[in-house]
């Protein structure tokens, strides 16, 4: 059961990285690259500060407004 939970989390974080990338870039090529290397992309976004100040929560909500 633990493996299934981790695979769901892996899928959700991958989709989250695509949402963050599309919010900032609007480029299909960069979207594809971030889909392949999404763990590195999320670490990059965290280190550069793009997800600070509540943006980690605001970005997904912007797709449902």
HTML snippet that shows the backbone in 3Dmol.js (N, CA, C, O; Angstrom):
<script src="https://3Dmol.org/build/3Dmol-min.js"></script>
<div id="view" style="width:600px;height:400px;position:relative"></div>
<script>
const pdb = `
ATOM      1  N   UNK A   1       0.821  -1.195   0.000  1.00  0.00           N
ATOM      2  CA  UNK A   1       0.000   0.000   0.000  1.00  0.00           C
ATOM      3  C   UNK A   1       0.862   1.255   0.000  1.00  0.00           C
ATOM      4  O   UNK A   1       0.468   2.278  -0.560  1.00  0.00           O
ATOM      5  N   UNK A   2       2.038   1.185   0.624  1.00  0.00           N
ATOM      6  CA  UNK A   2       2.915   2.345   0.685  1.00  0.00           C
ATOM      7  C   UNK A   2       3.423   2.768  -0.678  1.00  0.00           C
ATOM      8  O   UNK A   2       3.588   3.961  -0.935  1.00  0.00           O
ATOM      9  N   UNK A   3       3.675   1.806  -1.558  1.00  0.00           N
ATOM     10  CA  UNK A   3       4.161   2.132  -2.894  1.00  0.00           C
ATOM     11  C   UNK A   3       3.101   2.872  -3.686  1.00  0.00           C
ATOM     12  O   UNK A   3       3.412   3.793  -4.441  1.00  0.00           O
ATOM     13  N   UNK A   4       1.856   2.474  -3.519  1.00  0.00           N
ATOM     14  CA  UNK A   4       0.772   3.138  -4.226  1.00  0.00           C
ATOM     15  C   UNK A   4       0.631   4.583  -3.770  1.00  0.00           C
ATOM     16  O   UNK A   4       0.412   5.476  -4.589  1.00  0.00           O
ATOM     17  N   UNK A   5       0.754   4.815  -2.476  1.00  0.00           N
ATOM     18  CA  UNK A   5       0.651   6.181  -1.951  1.00  0.00           C
ATOM     19  C   UNK A   5       1.769   7.063  -2.491  1.00  0.00           C
ATOM     20  O   UNK A   5       1.541   8.228  -2.816  1.00  0.00           O
ATOM     21  N   UNK A   6       2.965   6.518  -2.588  1.00  0.00           N
ATOM     22  CA  UNK A   6       4.084   7.312  -3.083  1.00  0.00           C
ATOM     23  C   UNK A   6       3.937   7.591  -4.572  1.00  0.00           C
ATOM     24  O   UNK A   6       4.361   8.647  -5.041  1.00  0.00           O
ATOM     25  N   UNK A   7       3.341   6.659  -5.333  1.00  0.00           N
ATOM     26  CA  UNK A   7       3.169   6.905  -6.761  1.00  0.00           C
ATOM     27  C   UNK A   7       2.103   7.971  -7.002  1.00  0.00           C
ATOM     28  O   UNK A   7       2.208   8.743  -7.956  1.00  0.00           O
ATOM     29  N   UNK A   8       1.086   8.023  -6.157  1.00  0.00           N
ATOM     30  CA  UNK A   8       0.073   9.075  -6.277  1.00  0.00           C
ATOM     31  C   UNK A   8       0.683  10.424  -5.954  1.00  0.00           C
ATOM     32  O   UNK A   8       0.421  11.412  -6.641  1.00  0.00           O
ATOM     33  N   UNK A   9       1.497  10.468  -4.907  1.00  0.00           N
ATOM     34  CA  UNK A   9       2.189  11.712  -4.554  1.00  0.00           C
ATOM     35  C   UNK A   9       3.120  12.146  -5.678  1.00  0.00           C
ATOM     36  O   UNK A   9       3.200  13.333  -5.995  1.00  0.00           O
ATOM     37  N   UNK A  10       3.819  11.200  -6.279  1.00  0.00           N
ATOM     38  CA  UNK A  10       4.717  11.490  -7.400  1.00  0.00           C
ATOM     39  C   UNK A  10       3.938  12.099  -8.566  1.00  0.00           C
ATOM     40  O   UNK A  10       4.403  13.058  -9.183  1.00  0.00           O
ATOM     41  N   UNK A  11       2.763  11.555  -8.873  1.00  0.00           N
ATOM     42  CA  UNK A  11       1.927  12.081  -9.946  1.00  0.00           C
ATOM     43  C   UNK A  11       1.423  13.483  -9.621  1.00  0.00           C
ATOM     44  O   UNK A  11       1.446  14.364 -10.481  1.00  0.00           O
ATOM     45  N   UNK A  12       0.972  13.697  -8.397  1.00  0.00           N
ATOM     46  CA  UNK A  12       0.436  15.007  -7.996  1.00  0.00           C
ATOM     47  C   UNK A  12       1.527  16.077  -8.043  1.00  0.00           C
ATOM     48  O   UNK A  12       1.284  17.186  -8.519  1.00  0.00           O
ATOM     49  N   UNK A  13       2.719  15.756  -7.556  1.00  0.00           N
ATOM     50  CA  UNK A  13       3.810  16.733  -7.601  1.00  0.00           C
ATOM     51  C   UNK A  13       4.255  17.010  -9.037  1.00  0.00           C
ATOM     52  O   UNK A  13       4.655  18.130  -9.357  1.00  0.00           O
ATOM     53  N   UNK A  14       4.189  15.999  -9.899  1.00  0.00           N
ATOM     54  CA  UNK A  14       4.506  16.216 -11.313  1.00  0.00           C
ATOM     55  C   UNK A  14       3.514  17.164 -11.969  1.00  0.00           C
ATOM     56  O   UNK A  14       3.909  18.046 -12.731  1.00  0.00           O
ATOM     57  N   UNK A  15       2.257  16.993 -11.686  1.00  0.00           N
ATOM     58  CA  UNK A  15       1.228  17.892 -12.228  1.00  0.00           C
ATOM     59  C   UNK A  15       1.391  19.294 -11.653  1.00  0.00           C
ATOM     60  O   UNK A  15       1.200  20.285 -12.357  1.00  0.00           O
ATOM     61  N   UNK A  16       1.741  19.373 -10.379  1.00  0.00           N
ATOM     62  CA  UNK A  16       1.974  20.679  -9.755  1.00  0.00           C
ATOM     63  C   UNK A  16       3.134  21.413 -10.436  1.00  0.00           C
ATOM     64  O   UNK A  16       3.060  22.622 -10.655  1.00  0.00           O
ATOM     65  N   UNK A  17       4.197  20.690 -10.767  1.00  0.00           N
ATOM     66  CA  UNK A  17       5.329  21.338 -11.440  1.00  0.00           C
ATOM     67  C   UNK A  17       4.923  21.838 -12.819  1.00  0.00           C
ATOM     68  O   UNK A  17       5.403  22.881 -13.264  1.00  0.00           O
ATOM     69  N   UNK A  18       4.042  21.107 -13.502  1.00  0.00           N
ATOM     70  CA  UNK A  18       3.553  21.582 -14.800  1.00  0.00           C
ATOM     71  C   UNK A  18       2.720  22.855 -14.641  1.00  0.00           C
ATOM     72  O   UNK A  18       2.805  23.761 -15.471  1.00  0.00           O
ATOM     73  N   UNK A  19       1.930  22.923 -13.594  1.00  0.00           N
ATOM     74  CA  UNK A  19       1.123  24.121 -13.346  1.00  0.00           C
ATOM     75  C   UNK A  19       2.007  25.330 -13.055  1.00  0.00           C
ATOM     76  O   UNK A  19       1.744  26.432 -13.537  1.00  0.00           O
ATOM     77  N   UNK A  20       3.054  25.113 -12.264  1.00  0.00           N
ATOM     78  CA  UNK A  20       3.972  26.206 -11.944  1.00  0.00           C
ATOM     79  C   UNK A  20       4.695  26.672 -13.194  1.00  0.00           C
ATOM     80  O   UNK A  20       4.839  27.872 -13.426  1.00  0.00           O
ATOM     81  N   UNK A  21       5.150  25.722 -13.997  1.00  0.00           N
ATOM     82  CA  UNK A  21       5.873  26.086 -15.210  1.00  0.00           C
ATOM     83  C   UNK A  21       4.974  26.855 -16.170  1.00  0.00           C
ATOM     84  O   UNK A  21       5.401  27.866 -16.728  1.00  0.00           O
ATOM     85  N   UNK A  22       3.762  26.410 -16.372  1.00  0.00           N
ATOM     86  CA  UNK A  22       2.872  27.099 -17.298  1.00  0.00           C
ATOM     87  C   UNK A  22       2.506  28.489 -16.781  1.00  0.00           C
ATOM     88  O   UNK A  22       2.332  29.413 -17.575  1.00  0.00           O
ATOM     89  N   UNK A  23       2.389  28.649 -15.472  1.00  0.00           N
ATOM     90  CA  UNK A  23       2.072  29.946 -14.872  1.00  0.00           C
ATOM     91  C   UNK A  23       3.156  30.972 -15.182  1.00  0.00           C
ATOM     92  O   UNK A  23       2.856  32.133 -15.461  1.00  0.00           O
ATOM     93  N   UNK A  24       4.410  30.546 -15.135  1.00  0.00           N
ATOM     94  CA  UNK A  24       5.515  31.479 -15.349  1.00  0.00           C
ATOM     95  C   UNK A  24       5.970  31.574 -16.801  1.00  0.00           C
ATOM     96  O   UNK A  24       6.420  32.643 -17.213  1.00  0.00           O
ATOM     97  N   UNK A  25       5.875  30.518 -17.590  1.00  0.00           N
ATOM     98  CA  UNK A  25       6.518  30.509 -18.893  1.00  0.00           C
ATOM     99  C   UNK A  25       5.574  30.537 -20.090  1.00  0.00           C
ATOM    100  O   UNK A  25       5.868  31.236 -21.060  1.00  0.00           O
ATOM    101  N   UNK A  26       4.475  29.825 -20.072  1.00  0.00           N
ATOM    102  CA  UNK A  26       3.561  29.690 -21.207  1.00  0.00           C
ATOM    103  C   UNK A  26       4.301  29.219 -22.463  1.00  0.00           C
ATOM    104  O   UNK A  26       4.120  29.778 -23.545  1.00  0.00           O
ATOM    105  N   UNK A  27       5.130  28.193 -22.308  1.00  0.00           N
ATOM    106  CA  UNK A  27       5.918  27.670 -23.409  1.00  0.00           C
ATOM    107  C   UNK A  27       5.811  26.152 -23.384  1.00  0.00           C
ATOM    108  O   UNK A  27       6.104  25.527 -22.365  1.00  0.00           O
ATOM    109  N   UNK A  28       5.390  25.551 -24.503  1.00  0.00           N
ATOM    110  CA  UNK A  28       5.190  24.108 -24.545  1.00  0.00           C
ATOM    111  C   UNK A  28       6.495  23.324 -24.465  1.00  0.00           C
ATOM    112  O   UNK A  28       6.523  22.236 -23.890  1.00  0.00           O
ATOM    113  N   UNK A  29       7.560  23.853 -25.024  1.00  0.00           N
ATOM    114  CA  UNK A  29       8.847  23.156 -24.973  1.00  0.00           C
ATOM    115  C   UNK A  29       9.358  23.107 -23.537  1.00  0.00           C
ATOM    116  O   UNK A  29       9.817  22.061 -23.076  1.00  0.00           O
ATOM    117  N   UNK A  30       9.281  24.225 -22.835  1.00  0.00           N
ATOM    118  CA  UNK A  30       9.691  24.235 -21.433  1.00  0.00           C
ATOM    119  C   UNK A  30       8.766  23.385 -20.572  1.00  0.00           C
ATOM    120  O   UNK A  30       9.196  22.817 -19.568  1.00  0.00           O
ATOM    121  N   UNK A  31       7.502  23.297 -20.961  1.00  0.00           N
ATOM    122  CA  UNK A  31       6.564  22.447 -20.240  1.00  0.00           C
ATOM    123  C   UNK A  31       6.959  20.980 -20.372  1.00  0.00           C
ATOM    124  O   UNK A  31       6.901  20.227 -19.400  1.00  0.00           O
ATOM    125  N   UNK A  32       7.354  20.585 -21.555  1.00  0.00           N
ATOM    126  CA  UNK A  32       7.800  19.216 -21.778  1.00  0.00           C
ATOM    127  C   UNK A  32       9.079  18.913 -21.004  1.00  0.00           C
ATOM    128  O   UNK A  32       9.212  17.840 -20.415  1.00  0.00           O
ATOM    129  N   UNK A  33      10.008  19.844 -21.004  1.00  0.00           N
ATOM    130  CA  UNK A  33      11.264  19.651 -20.275  1.00  0.00           C
ATOM    131  C   UNK A  33      11.000  19.568 -18.770  1.00  0.00           C
ATOM    132  O   UNK A  33      11.601  18.745 -18.079  1.00  0.00           O
ATOM    133  N   UNK A  34      10.113  20.410 -18.266  1.00  0.00           N
ATOM    134  CA  UNK A  34       9.828  20.358 -16.831  1.00  0.00           C
ATOM    135  C   UNK A  34       9.043  19.103 -16.475  1.00  0.00           C
ATOM    136  O   UNK A  34       9.110  18.654 -15.331  1.00  0.00           O
ATOM    137  N   UNK A  35       8.305  18.524 -17.412  1.00  0.00           N
ATOM    138  CA  UNK A  35       7.612  17.270 -17.154  1.00  0.00           C
ATOM    139  C   UNK A  35       8.612  16.118 -17.012  1.00  0.00           C
ATOM    140  O   UNK A  35       8.417  15.215 -16.198  1.00  0.00           O
ATOM    141  N   UNK A  36       9.664  16.157 -17.798  1.00  0.00           N
ATOM    142  CA  UNK A  36      10.676  15.103 -17.745  1.00  0.00           C
ATOM    143  C   UNK A  36      11.524  15.234 -16.486  1.00  0.00           C
ATOM    144  O   UNK A  36      11.816  14.240 -15.821  1.00  0.00           O
ATOM    145  N   UNK A  37      11.917  16.457 -16.162  1.00  0.00           N
ATOM    146  CA  UNK A  37      12.809  16.710 -15.030  1.00  0.00           C
ATOM    147  C   UNK A  37      12.096  17.455 -13.911  1.00  0.00           C
ATOM    148  O   UNK A  37      12.666  18.379 -13.330  1.00  0.00           O
ATOM    149  N   UNK A  38      10.861  17.076 -13.596  1.00  0.00           N
ATOM    150  CA  UNK A  38      10.077  17.872 -12.668  1.00  0.00           C
ATOM    151  C   UNK A  38      10.650  17.939 -11.256  1.00  0.00           C
ATOM    152  O   UNK A  38      10.491  18.982 -10.623  1.00  0.00           O
ATOM    153  N   UNK A  39      11.306  16.911 -10.710  1.00  0.00           N
ATOM    154  CA  UNK A  39      11.860  17.105  -9.362  1.00  0.00           C
ATOM    155  C   UNK A  39      12.927  18.202  -9.321  1.00  0.00           C
ATOM    156  O   UNK A  39      12.975  18.999  -8.384  1.00  0.00           O
ATOM    157  N   UNK A  40      13.772  18.232 -10.338  1.00  0.00           N
ATOM    158  CA  UNK A  40      14.795  19.278 -10.407  1.00  0.00           C
ATOM    159  C   UNK A  40      14.162  20.654 -10.613  1.00  0.00           C
ATOM    160  O   UNK A  40      14.624  21.649 -10.054  1.00  0.00           O
ATOM    161  N   UNK A  41      13.109  20.698 -11.416  1.00  0.00           N
ATOM    162  CA  UNK A  41      12.435  21.971 -11.672  1.00  0.00           C
ATOM    163  C   UNK A  41      11.804  22.527 -10.398  1.00  0.00           C
ATOM    164  O   UNK A  41      11.894  23.728 -10.142  1.00  0.00           O
ATOM    165  N   UNK A  42      11.167  21.673  -9.595  1.00  0.00           N
ATOM    166  CA  UNK A  42      10.569  22.156  -8.352  1.00  0.00           C
ATOM    167  C   UNK A  42      11.629  22.633  -7.370  1.00  0.00           C
ATOM    168  O   UNK A  42      11.423  23.630  -6.678  1.00  0.00           O
ATOM    169  N   UNK A  43      12.748  21.943  -7.299  1.00  0.00           N
ATOM    170  CA  UNK A  43      13.840  22.398  -6.436  1.00  0.00           C
ATOM    171  C   UNK A  43      14.365  23.741  -6.912  1.00  0.00           C
ATOM    172  O   UNK A  43      14.650  24.619  -6.098  1.00  0.00           O
ATOM    173  N   UNK A  44      14.496  23.911  -8.227  1.00  0.00           N
ATOM    174  CA  UNK A  44      14.947  25.188  -8.785  1.00  0.00           C
ATOM    175  C   UNK A  44      13.980  26.317  -8.425  1.00  0.00           C
ATOM    176  O   UNK A  44      14.406  27.398  -8.017  1.00  0.00           O
ATOM    177  N   UNK A  45      12.691  26.066  -8.576  1.00  0.00           N
ATOM    178  CA  UNK A  45      11.693  27.092  -8.258  1.00  0.00           C
ATOM    179  C   UNK A  45      11.711  27.442  -6.773  1.00  0.00           C
ATOM    180  O   UNK A  45      11.521  28.602  -6.407  1.00  0.00           O
ATOM    181  N   UNK A  46      11.936  26.457  -5.929  1.00  0.00           N
ATOM    182  CA  UNK A  46      12.024  26.733  -4.494  1.00  0.00           C
ATOM    183  C   UNK A  46      13.256  27.562  -4.161  1.00  0.00           C
ATOM    184  O   UNK A  46      13.184  28.487  -3.352  1.00  0.00           O
ATOM    185  N   UNK A  47      14.383  27.236  -4.781  1.00  0.00           N
ATOM    186  CA  UNK A  47      15.625  27.951  -4.489  1.00  0.00           C
ATOM    187  C   UNK A  47      15.619  29.379  -5.028  1.00  0.00           C
ATOM    188  O   UNK A  47      16.212  30.267  -4.416  1.00  0.00           O
ATOM    189  N   UNK A  48      14.962  29.615  -6.162  1.00  0.00           N
ATOM    190  CA  UNK A  48      14.928  30.962  -6.726  1.00  0.00           C
ATOM    191  C   UNK A  48      13.865  31.848  -6.071  1.00  0.00           C
ATOM    192  O   UNK A  48      13.863  33.062  -6.273  1.00  0.00           O
ATOM    193  N   UNK A  49      12.970  31.256  -5.295  1.00  0.00           N
ATOM    194  CA  UNK A  49      11.984  32.053  -4.575  1.00  0.00           C
ATOM    195  C   UNK A  49      10.690  32.287  -5.313  1.00  0.00           C
ATOM    196  O   UNK A  49       9.886  33.110  -4.875  1.00  0.00           O
ATOM    197  N   UNK A  50      10.453  31.599  -6.415  1.00  0.00           N
ATOM    198  CA  UNK A  50       9.204  31.785  -7.149  1.00  0.00           C
ATOM    199  C   UNK A  50       7.995  31.208  -6.419  1.00  0.00           C
ATOM    200  O   UNK A  50       6.857  31.558  -6.732  1.00  0.00           O
ATOM    201  N   UNK A  51       8.233  30.333  -5.456  1.00  0.00           N
ATOM    202  CA  UNK A  51       7.120  29.737  -4.719  1.00  0.00           C
ATOM    203  C   UNK A  51       7.000  30.308  -3.307  1.00  0.00           C
ATOM    204  O   UNK A  51       6.280  29.752  -2.477  1.00  0.00           O
ATOM    205  N   UNK A  52       7.687  31.395  -3.030  1.00  0.00           N
ATOM    206  CA  UNK A  52       7.626  31.996  -1.698  1.00  0.00           C
ATOM    207  C   UNK A  52       6.506  33.036  -1.633  1.00  0.00           C
ATOM    208  O   UNK A  52       5.952  33.433  -2.658  1.00  0.00           O
ATOM    209  N   UNK A  53       6.195  33.453  -0.462  1.00  0.00           N
ATOM    210  CA  UNK A  53       5.188  34.496  -0.280  1.00  0.00           C
ATOM    211  C   UNK A  53       3.785  34.047  -0.626  1.00  0.00           C
ATOM    212  O   UNK A  53       2.959  34.868  -1.026  1.00  0.00           O
ATOM    213  N   UNK A  54       3.493  32.760  -0.483  1.00  0.00           N
ATOM    214  CA  UNK A  54       2.157  32.264  -0.773  1.00  0.00           C
ATOM    215  C   UNK A  54       1.904  31.908  -2.227  1.00  0.00           C
ATOM    216  O   UNK A  54       0.798  31.494  -2.575  1.00  0.00           O
ATOM    217  N   UNK A  55       2.906  32.061  -3.081  1.00  0.00           N
ATOM    218  CA  UNK A  55       2.708  31.713  -4.494  1.00  0.00           C
ATOM    219  C   UNK A  55       2.526  30.216  -4.694  1.00  0.00           C
ATOM    220  O   UNK A  55       1.901  29.799  -5.669  1.00  0.00           O
ATOM    221  N   UNK A  56       3.064  29.393  -3.783  1.00  0.00           N
ATOM    222  CA  UNK A  56       2.900  27.953  -3.901  1.00  0.00           C
ATOM    223  C   UNK A  56       1.424  27.571  -3.824  1.00  0.00           C
ATOM    224  O   UNK A  56       1.014  26.534  -4.346  1.00  0.00           O
ATOM    225  N   UNK A  57       0.629  28.420  -3.168  1.00  0.00           N
ATOM    226  CA  UNK A  57      -0.798  28.177  -3.023  1.00  0.00           C
ATOM    227  C   UNK A  57      -1.596  28.947  -4.075  1.00  0.00           C
ATOM    228  O   UNK A  57      -2.644  28.480  -4.520  1.00  0.00           O
ATOM    229  N   UNK A  58      -1.120  30.097  -4.466  1.00  0.00           N
ATOM    230  CA  UNK A  58      -1.851  30.968  -5.401  1.00  0.00           C
ATOM    231  C   UNK A  58      -1.834  30.414  -6.823  1.00  0.00           C
ATOM    232  O   UNK A  58      -2.815  30.558  -7.553  1.00  0.00           O
ATOM    233  N   UNK A  59      -0.733  29.783  -7.224  1.00  0.00           N
ATOM    234  CA  UNK A  59      -0.610  29.284  -8.598  1.00  0.00           C
ATOM    235  C   UNK A  59      -1.668  28.239  -8.922  1.00  0.00           C
ATOM    236  O   UNK A  59      -2.347  28.385  -9.939  1.00  0.00           O
ATOM    237  N   UNK A  60      -1.852  27.177  -8.108  1.00  0.00           N
ATOM    238  CA  UNK A  60      -2.907  26.223  -8.448  1.00  0.00           C
ATOM    239  C   UNK A  60      -4.309  26.832  -8.404  1.00  0.00           C
ATOM    240  O   UNK A  60      -5.172  26.467  -9.203  1.00  0.00           O
ATOM    241  N   UNK A  61      -4.533  27.756  -7.475  1.00  0.00           N
ATOM    242  CA  UNK A  61      -5.861  28.381  -7.390  1.00  0.00           C
ATOM    243  C   UNK A  61      -6.165  29.241  -8.602  1.00  0.00           C
ATOM    244  O   UNK A  61      -7.333  29.426  -8.943  1.00  0.00           O
ATOM    245  N   UNK A  62      -5.132  29.776  -9.267  1.00  0.00           N
ATOM    246  CA  UNK A  62      -5.361  30.616 -10.441  1.00  0.00           C
ATOM    247  C   UNK A  62      -5.946  29.837 -11.608  1.00  0.00           C
ATOM    248  O   UNK A  62      -6.561  30.433 -12.493  1.00  0.00           O
ATOM    249  N   UNK A  63      -5.772  28.536 -11.633  1.00  0.00           N
ATOM    250  CA  UNK A  63      -6.319  27.717 -12.718  1.00  0.00           C
ATOM    251  C   UNK A  63      -7.800  27.414 -12.521  1.00  0.00           C
ATOM    252  O   UNK A  63      -8.481  27.030 -13.472  1.00  0.00           O
ATOM    253  N   UNK A  64      -8.300  27.579 -11.321  1.00  0.00           N
ATOM    254  CA  UNK A  64      -9.688  27.244 -11.022  1.00  0.00           C
ATOM    255  C   UNK A  64     -10.571  28.459 -10.786  1.00  0.00           C
ATOM    256  O   UNK A  64     -11.717  28.316 -10.358  1.00  0.00           O
ATOM    257  N   UNK A  65     -10.056  29.649 -11.057  1.00  0.00           N
ATOM    258  CA  UNK A  65     -10.855  30.866 -10.890  1.00  0.00           C
ATOM    259  C   UNK A  65     -11.630  31.158 -12.136  1.00  0.00           C
ATOM    260  O   UNK A  65     -12.364  32.145 -12.189  1.00  0.00           O
TER     261      UNK A  65
END
`;
const viewer = $3Dmol.createViewer("view");
viewer.addModel(pdb, "pdb");
viewer.setStyle({}, {cartoon: {color: "spectrum"}});
viewer.zoomTo();
viewer.render();
</script>
